[in-house]
Amino acid sequence: MHDDIYDHDHPDNFVIKEDEIVTDIEGLEMFSLKSVGIDIGSSTSHLIFSQITLRREGASLSGRFKVTNREVLYRSPIMLTPYVSATKIDTDKVNAFIHSAYKEAGLTPEDVDTGAVIITGEALKKENAQPIVEAFAKYSGKFICAAAGHNHEALLAAYGCGAVDLSKTEHKTVLNVDMGGGTTKFSLVEDGVVSQTASINIGARLIAFDEKDTITRIEDAGRMMMKEIGHTVALGQRITEQQKEDFGAYMAKILFEVIEQGPTSAMAKRLMVTPPFVNYRGLKQIDHLVFSGGVSEHVYDRDSRAYGDIGPVLGSNMRDYLKKLPKDVLREPIEGIRATVIGAGEYTIQASGNTSYVSNLEALPVHGLKVIQAALRKDISVETALRQALAKFDLPHFTSGLALSLTIDGQPDYQSVRNLAEGIAEVLRDSEDNECPLYLTLDVDIAKSLGGILRDELKIDRDIIAVDGIEVGDLDYIDIGECLGITEVIPVTVKSLMFPTTNSD
């Protein structure tokens, strides 16, 4: 039966084609996005354009969308990050490079749905670093912008190269060694969780030179190590092949020392730019090693070309050390030099449970909160777990723009929630901003109880928004919307920095 009055046919063989199904459920059960990731590093800069497909998890319409496919549309060439001075990045050249990449990819900013701009390493210290990130974010579409300090960059690399996925899939302990131009970052990944990060001043471009071997750049760490091995270097001076070999061998020796047992020599300790791992047992603790970053292309012998730096020599010396290890220890990364390039900003929509806590409706909506994920365990205090979580992002104190994401271990009762609240209160005591709201996400339904204890019992004098039933991770950013109608349900948009896994293209 039909209500319309128009003629129509009923085909004898009614078949729904696959593309028709996709069209019908697009936006309801799945959707696709075009994304771009821009990485401006101390040594190199590059882009990746991707097409990502997200599908809803589970049968419920409240289910979370998850990335099920990632197709790389275009990888830009690797550009040496240009500088106009020792303290300033050449904005015009970087801008022209990004415009050119869009053109070669056949895309415009309007075509891009999401993505991220990441600035890392020594580039982060340059005087125009932040304006560059903001400018490219506006130009390139709907973006997450992140300036990555040493620990944060280590975290990005561990996800980006596939070390986290390898550890999670195989339930192994993986050490990711991300070797860049100015620093090498370490991430200890235990059963899919980055437990510790660290960084040392060892990199391929601590000394850089032109095609005539004339030195064009010397970082303090490079000068210090060259002096230690008996060489004097200066800008405008010619670097000899013997000096390159000696310098590369010395850096590899120190780097392998840190991998094998932690920094023990005076020079290794001096070169550390973050505290080393705590209670690190060296290679006895490690199942697999994964190298990433620009120098990894030389470590895995994928690239033998020199780019005016010590990369090939450093990579060759590292290979010599790695030959001493059992064959199954070294694993290949999914991404090497592009490990910190963000393929996409994965948008997921979630809805809170009915027991969220909002002390002030004026504090919502809020956009772009960086998620600080803390797994609360019985063997460490809540305060310690929260401070360790902040440290992964180079944050010594709680500050504005953050959402503390708490994963609760065990069945909560009043005393455990009270202990949780007291730990949070301790972290808030030395906050950089005593008036910024406290945003919390929890994986269990204790938000209302936790918020009430913080406000009424511990007298926390700041806006408190606690949202339950939300799943977020280390590299997520979230938007928290206003309460829906007369309900206490709160919509949350999760924007995840998406990295490749062993199942992605």
Secondary structure, DSSP 4 states (H G I P E B T S, - for coil): --S--S-----SS----HHHHHHHHBTTTEEEEEEEEEEE-SSEEEEEEEEEEEEE-SSSTTPPEEEEEEEEEEEPPPEEPPEEETTEE-HHHHHHHHHHHHHHHT--GGG--EEEEEEEGGGGGSTTHHHHHHHHHHHHSSEEEEEE-HHHHHHHHHHHTTHHHHHHHHT-EEEEEEE-SS-EEEEEEETTEEEEEEEES--TTSEEE-TT-BEEEE-HHHHHHHHHTT----TTSBPPHHHHHHHHHHHHHHHHHHHHHS--SHHHHHHBSS---SS--GGGG-SEEEEESTTHHHHTTS-----SSSHHHHHHHHHHHHTTS-TTTEE--S-STTTTS--EEEEEEEE--S--EES-GGG-SEEEEEEEEEE--TTS-HHHHHHHHHHTTT-SS--TTEEEEEEPPS---HHHHHHHHHHHHHHHHT-S-SSS-EEEEESSS-HHHHHHIIIIIS---S-EEEEES----TTEEEEE----TTS---EEEEEEEE---TT--
